[in-house]
Amino acid sequence: MIQKKGETVIIKGSKFMYVWMFLATVGFLLACIFLIIHGLKFNSKYSFLYLGGGIVLTPFYLHLTLWSLPGLIPGRVLLKIVPGDKGTVIAPKGHVLIKNIQKIDLIRNPLNLINDIVIETFDDKKIKICTYNLLDDGDFQVIVDQYIFPYMTDNARKVWDRKIDLDKLREEDNYVRQEHRIE
């Protein structure tokens, strides 16, 4: 999931999340098709429920599957981070200096139910990085806290500290924040 090449930190989805997303999208779509086929046989008193459930849920899971397909490409790089005083976050659609980050958050898109990393900058720009749900909440918090937080401005650090629960991260992900001194 996290690879280091020189100073650059490359963030990819975990293999577990690849399998989970494949099962959640394609698996449920296949289950809907299975319900429609068995509902059309009319050999059970529940055939109308099978048919109705399959017809109602198929467009929903087809929508989710089509939105998630680009994320199922193996080895997909979600973002790159170059830590440091002049560090940057490099996304497929652009980059932003870490010192210019005002707020960073993981937000679920209501249209496609996929988590996006949303970075708001001091010059009122918003950069969205689609994660295709391959990046877990806890992993996102650890990545930001470890590679971006030490180089953010003081105000941005205060905003991040209000969002993050270090005790919960210690329990669930066994993560302890290292003390960083920036000169």
C-alpha positions in Angstrom: 0.0 0.0 0.0 2.7 2.5 0.9 5.9 2.4 -1.2 8.9 4.7 -0.9 11.0 5.5 -4.0 13.7 7.9 -2.9 11.9 10.7 -1.1 8.6 10.1 -2.7 5.9 8.1 -0.9 3.6 6.3 -3.3 0.1 5.5 -2.0 -1.8 2.6 -3.5 -4.9 0.6 -2.4 -4.4 -2.5 -0.3 -5.0 -5.9 -1.7 -7.7 -6.5 0.9 -9.5 -3.4 -0.3 -9.2 -4.5 -4.0 -10.8 -7.8 -3.1 -13.5 -6.2 -0.9 -14.4 -3.7 -3.6 -14.6 -6.4 -6.3 -16.9 -8.5 -4.2 -19.0 -5.6 -3.1 -19.6 -4.3 -6.7 -19.3 -7.1 -9.1 -20.5 -9.7 -6.6 -23.7 -7.9 -5.8 -24.3 -7.2 -9.5 -24.0 -11.0 -10.2 -26.3 -11.7 -7.2 -29.0 -9.4 -8.7 -28.7 -11.2 -12.1 -29.1 -14.5 -10.2 -32.2 -13.2 -8.5 -33.7 -12.2 -11.8 -33.0 -15.5 -13.5 -34.5 -17.5 -10.6 -37.4 -15.2 -10.3 -38.2 -15.7 -14.0 -38.5 -19.5 -13.4 -41.6 -19.0 -11.2 -40.9 -22.3 -9.3 -41.3 -20.7 -5.9 -43.8 -18.7 -4.1 -41.0 -16.1 -3.6 -40.4 -15.7 -7.4 -42.0 -12.3 -7.5 -39.8 -11.1 -4.6 -36.7 -12.4 -6.4 -37.7 -10.8 -9.6 -38.6 -7.5 -8.0 -35.5 -7.3 -5.9 -33.3 -8.2 -8.8 -34.9 -5.6 -11.1 -34.9 -2.8 -8.4 -31.3 -3.4 -7.2 -29.6 -4.1 -10.6 -29.4 -0.5 -11.7 -28.0 0.6 -8.3 -25.2 -2.1 -8.3 -24.5 -1.5 -12.0 -24.0 2.2 -11.3 -21.6 1.4 -8.4 -19.7 -1.2 -10.5 -19.2 1.2 -13.4 -17.9 4.0 -11.1 -15.6 1.6 -9.3 -14.1 -0.1 -12.4 -11.2 2.4 -12.9 -10.1 1.7 -9.3 -9.9 -2.1 -9.9 -6.9 -1.7 -12.2 -4.1 -3.5 -10.3 -1.3 -1.3 -9.0 -3.2 2.0 -9.4 -1.4 4.9 -7.8 -3.9 7.0 -5.8 -1.5 9.8 -4.9 2.2 10.5 -4.3 3.6 12.5 -1.4 7.0 14.2 -1.4 7.5 15.1 2.3 9.6 18.0 3.4 9.5 21.7 4.0 8.9 22.2 0.2 6.9 19.0 0.0 4.0 18.4 -2.3 1.0 16.1 -2.7 0.8 14.9 -6.3 -2.5 13.7 -7.5 -3.5 12.4 -11.0 -5.2 15.8 -11.7 -2.7 18.1 -10.2 -0.5 18.8 -7.2 -0.5 21.0 -4.2 2.3 22.2 -1.9 1.9 20.8 1.7 2.4 24.4 3.1 -0.6 25.5 1.0 -3.0 22.9 2.5 -5.6 24.5 4.7 -7.7 21.4 5.3 -7.6 17.8 4.1 -10.4 15.3 4.6 -11.8 12.0 3.3 -15.4 12.6 2.1 -17.9 10.2 0.7 -19.3 11.4 -2.6 -23.2 11.0 -2.4 -23.5 10.4 -6.1 -21.3 7.3 -6.4 -20.7 6.4 -2.7 -16.9 6.5 -3.3 -14.6 8.2 -0.8 -12.6 11.2 -2.2 -9.7 12.9 -0.6 -10.6 16.6 -0.6 -7.8 19.1 -0.1 -8.6 22.8 0.4 -5.8 25.2 -0.1 -5.2 28.7 1.2 -5.8 30.2 -2.3 -9.4 28.8 -2.3 -8.8 25.8 -4.5 -10.3 22.4 -3.9 -8.5 19.3 -5.2 -10.4 16.0 -5.2 -8.5 12.7 -5.3 -10.7 9.7 -6.0 -9.7 6.7 -3.8 -12.2 4.2 -5.3 -12.7 3.1 -1.7 -9.3 1.4 -1.8 -8.1 3.6 1.1 -9.5 2.8 4.5 -10.3 5.7 6.9 -7.7 4.7 9.4 -5.0 4.3 6.8 -5.9 7.7 5.4 -5.5 9.3 8.8 -2.1 7.5 9.4 -0.8 8.6 6.0 -1.8 12.2 6.5 -0.5 12.3 10.1 2.8 10.7 9.3 3.7 12.3 5.9 1.8 15.5 5.6 1.0 16.8 9.1 4.7 17.6 10.1 5.0 20.0 7.2 1.6 21.8 7.4 1.2 25.3 8.8 0.2 25.7 12.4 -3.4 26.6 11.6 -3.8 23.5 9.4 -2.2 21.3 12.1 -4.8 22.6 14.6 -7.6 21.8 12.1 -6.2 18.3 11.6 -5.8 17.7 15.3 -9.5 18.5 15.9 -10.4 15.8 13.3 -8.1 13.0 14.3 -8.4 10.8 17.4 -4.9 9.5 18.2 -6.2 7.2 20.9 -8.4 5.4 18.5 -5.6 5.2 15.9 -3.4 3.7 18.6 -6.0 1.0 19.4 -7.1 0.1 15.9 -4.0 0.7 13.7 -1.3 0.5 16.4 -0.1 4.0 15.3 1.7 6.5 17.6 2.5 10.0 16.3 6.2 10.7 16.2 7.3 14.0 17.6 8.5 16.2 14.6 10.7 19.2 15.0 10.6 21.5 12.0 13.1 24.3 11.9 
